[in-house]
Amino acid sequence: MSLSKRIPMLLLRLIALGASVCAIVIMVTSRDSAQVFGMNISAKYSNIPTFKYFVLVNAIASAYTLILLCIPSKNSCGHMILVLDLVIALLLDSSISACVAIGLVGKKGNTHAGWLPICGQVPKFCDHVTGAIAAGFIAAIAYFLVVLYSVHSVMNLFAPRA
């Protein structure tokens, strides 16, 4: 891959790495407590398996991106990297979708199931989760662009046919 094709890919991967690491840090530091009806309520990311999944997927994406940034790009394993990029993008999308669903239940509750919203009692926790999800969205968008750019580069879809 020529230098002019490697620079956008490098920038996209750096953006994805930065966003994934930010999502991890923000989510891991999300905790808050409140007293409701004389009981202490403690909210932290490790109480919710979906948020643990989000952190794990972002850690996998960050590690994968670091590995790709450290290996030389002269390898001929472009198809394998394309498939792994797609897997990472899909994992990021699934973790964000799950977090958004749980976040909406935390914010609005579910009257049909009798679940009350918690964001009124622990707003700092909810703000951190919202920030982590936003950083996760940025990472997912960056990886989506990486996949598109990889497909364009590896498959040479727009190369003139001889």
N, C-alpha and C positions, 0 to 999 in steps of 0.2 A: 504494500500500500504506500502510495507516495506521501510526502510530507504534507501536502495540501489536503489530503484526505484524512491524515492522522490527527491533525490539530483539532478539527471539530469533534472528532470522536474522543480525544483526550479531554477537551473542555466539557463535553457532556458527561463523561465518566467522573470527572472531578466534581461537577455539580451534583451528580447522583450520590457520590461518596459523602460530600458535605451535608447534603440533605438527610441522608440515612443516619449519619452520625448525630446530627442535630436532633432527629426524631428519637433516637435512642436516649440521648442525654435528657431531653425534655420529658420523655415518658418515665424514665427511671427516677427522676427527681420529683415526679408528681405525687404529692401526698398532702393531706389536709385532715384535720379532725374538728369535730364540733360536738356540742352537747345538745341533745334533743330529748325532751321529756325526761331529763335527769340521767340519760344514758350517753356515754361517750361513743361517737361514731368516728371511726378512723377509715379513711379512704386512701388507698395506695394502689399503684399499678399491679403489684404482685397478688392482690386479692382477686383479680379478674383474669381468668385464663386467656381471654381474647387479647388483652393487653400484653401478656407474656408472649403470646404468639407474634404479635406486632413487633416486639423488641427482638425476638429471635430471628424473624425474617429480615429485619433491617440489619441485624448483626451479620447474617449470612450474606446479604447483599453488599455490605461494607467490606467484609473479608474477601469476597469474590472480586470486587472492584479493585481492592488493594493488590491482590494477586495479579490481576490483569495489567495493572499499571506498572508492576515490577518486572514482568517477564518481557523479553524483547518481542517486538511486533513483527519480526521477520518470519515467524512460524507459519506453517501451512495448515493450521488447524482452524481456519476461518469458519467452516461450517459448524464445528463443535462449539466454538465461541458464540456463534449466532444462536444455536439451540440453547446454550446455557443463559445467554442474555434474555431469551424469551422466557425461560423458566423463572429467572429472577424477576422479570417484569410481572409475570402472572402471580408469583408469590407475593410481591408487593401489593398488587391489586387486591388479592384475596384478603390480606391482612388489614388493609385500609377499609375494605368493605365491612369486614367483621367489626372493626373498631367504630366505624360510623354507626352501625346498627346498635351496638352497645351504648355508644355515646348518646344517641337519640333517646334510648330508654332511660339513661341517667338524667338527661335534660328534661324530658317531657313525661317520663313514667309510662305506664300502661294501665289505663283504668279498667280494661277488660280482665286483666290478670291480677289486678290489685297491687301493682307495683307503683310505688310513689317515686316522684323525681327526687334526686339527691343533690342536684346542682345548687339549689337554694341554700342547702346547709353547708356544703363544701365547695365554694366557688373557686378557690385556688386550685384544687384538684381538677375541676372541670376545665379551667382555663389552660392548665398544663396539657391536659389530654387534647384539647382543641389545637393547641400549638404543635403538639407532636403529630397529630393527624395532618395538619397543614404541611409540615415538613415532609411527612410521608408522601403526600400528594405530589410535592415537588420532585421527590426521588422517583416516584412512579412515572411521572411525565417525562423526566430525564431518561429513564430506562426505556420508555416507549419510543422516544426519539433515537436512542441508541439502537434499538431493534430495527427501526425504519432505516437508519443510516447503514447498519450492518447488512440488511437485506439488499440495499442499493449497492453497497461496496462489494459484498461477497458474491452475490448472484449476477452482478452486472446486467441488471434488467434493462437498463436504458442504453447499453452499448450497441453501436450499430452492428448489424449482422453482415457478415461478408458473403 
